[in-house]
Amino acid sequence: MLVDILKNNVPKKYQDTMFVRLFGLMKVPLIFWVSPSVVTLNDKECVIRIPLNRRTKNHLNSMYFGVLCTGADIAGGLVAMNEITASKKKVALSFKDFKADFLKRAEGDVHFIVTQIPEIKQFVADVIKSGERMNFPVEIKAVVPSINPTEEVAKFVLTLSLKVKN
């Protein structure tokens, strides 16, 4: 009943943020610890924000690389998680590999951006249809909008690996 009330009275981006944080609290506490927020989640892009604060800073007052990797993980998996949930199928989601290029210090809140939304949705549908394990490379770019919204501070490629559970 509470879920229905939230769905009817809370804007979508806040519902999505609550989903990510609850998932973090229950399954991956590090996700909860870094306080991610869903800025945008639509048919064109997924944008996750992680604030630069005491919990997420390194000794150089920029975002710790482990937190940057966590942001890429969330952004890279959220669209697939939503599609899996909507399908009502049991699908195991993991990342097969992870490539990161750290280009510049992230000295502000970081936005993690994925623009392959239609491709990810089709990938999930293909996995469900085939029943076989399949892999798909997801590209994520990280920017600090308060400093320069177009300059990448990091870029990632995570290989999303899905398989329908028996």
N, C-alpha and C positions, 0 to 999 in steps of 0.2 A: 504494500500500500504506500509506503514512504517513497519507493522508487517511482510510482505513478504520480504522486504529488510533485516530486522533483522534476519529472519529465514535463509536466504541464505548466509549472510555474517558474522554472529556472532556464535562462537562456542556454542554448546548445553548447557554447564554448565553456560555460561553467560546469555543465553536465560532463563534458569530455574531461575537463580538468579533475573533477571529482572522481571519475572513473580511473584516470591515470594514477592519482594519488592513493586511492583505495587499493588498486592493484599493487602499487608499491608497498603500502603498509602491510598487505596480506602476503605477498609473494616475494617481492624484491625490496627490502627495506631501504637500500641505497637510493632507489628512485624516490621514495617518500622523503628521505633526508634532504635531497637537493631541491625540493619544492618546485617541480616543473608545473608550468601552466600551458594550456592549449590556447594559442593566440588565434589560429585559423585551422579549421579542418573542414574542407569542402571537396568538390569534385576536381579542383585545380591544384590545390596545395595543402600541405600539412605544415604548420609552423608551431614549434614548441619553444617556450622561453624558459631559461633557467637564470635566476638572478645571481649576480655576483655579490656575494656577502661573506660573512665570516666562515660559514660552512663550506663554501665553494672556492675560496681563494687559496692560492699557494703562497709561498714566501716572497714572491715578487709582486704581490697584489694583483695578479691576473688569475683567470680561471684555471684551476688545476686540471691537468690533462685527463685524469680519470673522470672528472665531472663532464668534461667535453665529450668523452666517449659515452658516458651515460646518456647525455642529451641526444647523441646520434642514435643510440640504441632505441630510445623512446620514439623518436621521430621515424626511424626506419621500421618499427614494428607496429605502430598504432593503427595505421590504415588496415593492415592485414588483420590485426586483432579485431577491429570493428567488423570487417567483412566476415570473418570466421564466426563471430558472435551472431551476426545477422543471419548466417546460413543455418544456424542451429546444428551444425555438424561438429564432431570432435576432431579437431585438427591440431597436431603438435607443431608449435612454432619455435624455431630456434634460429640462430645465426651460425652459418657454417664457417665463415671467415670474416675478417675485419681489416680494412686498410684505412689508415689515417695519414693525412698530411697536415701538420700544424704549421701554418703559414705566418702567423703573427700572434702576439700576445692578445688575449681576449680581456680587455680592461674595462668591461661593462657587462650588463646583462646580455646573454647570448641567445640569438634566435637560430634554431635548427630547422632547415627548410628542405622539404621533399616535394618535388613537382611531378613525380611519376605515378600519380594517383590512379588514372585509368589503367595503366599497365599492371599495377599491384592488384587492383580489383580483378582484372582478367586472370592474373596469375593464380589468385586464390580460387576462382571458379574452375580453372583448368586442373588444379590439384584435386579439388573435390570431385570433379568429373572422372579423372584418371584413377584416383586412389593410390597413385604412386608418389614416392618422395620426389620433389622437384625443387630446384634452386633458382633464385632470381636476384641479381645484383641491384641493390637500392643505393642511389646516390643521395648524399645529404651534404648540404653546405651550411656552414656556420658563419653568422655575421653578428656584429655588434652595432645595432641600429643607432644607438646614441652617439657613436663616433663616426661611422660611415656605413650606411645601410646597404651599400653595393659591394664593399670590399670584404672578401672572404678572409676569415681568420683561421679557418680550418675547413677541410673537405674530407669526406669519408665515403667509402664504398663498403657496405655490409651485404653479404650474401645471405638473403632470407631463404631458409630451408623449411619447407612444409611437408607434412605427411598426414593423411587421414588416419586416425586411430581406429583400431578394430574394436 
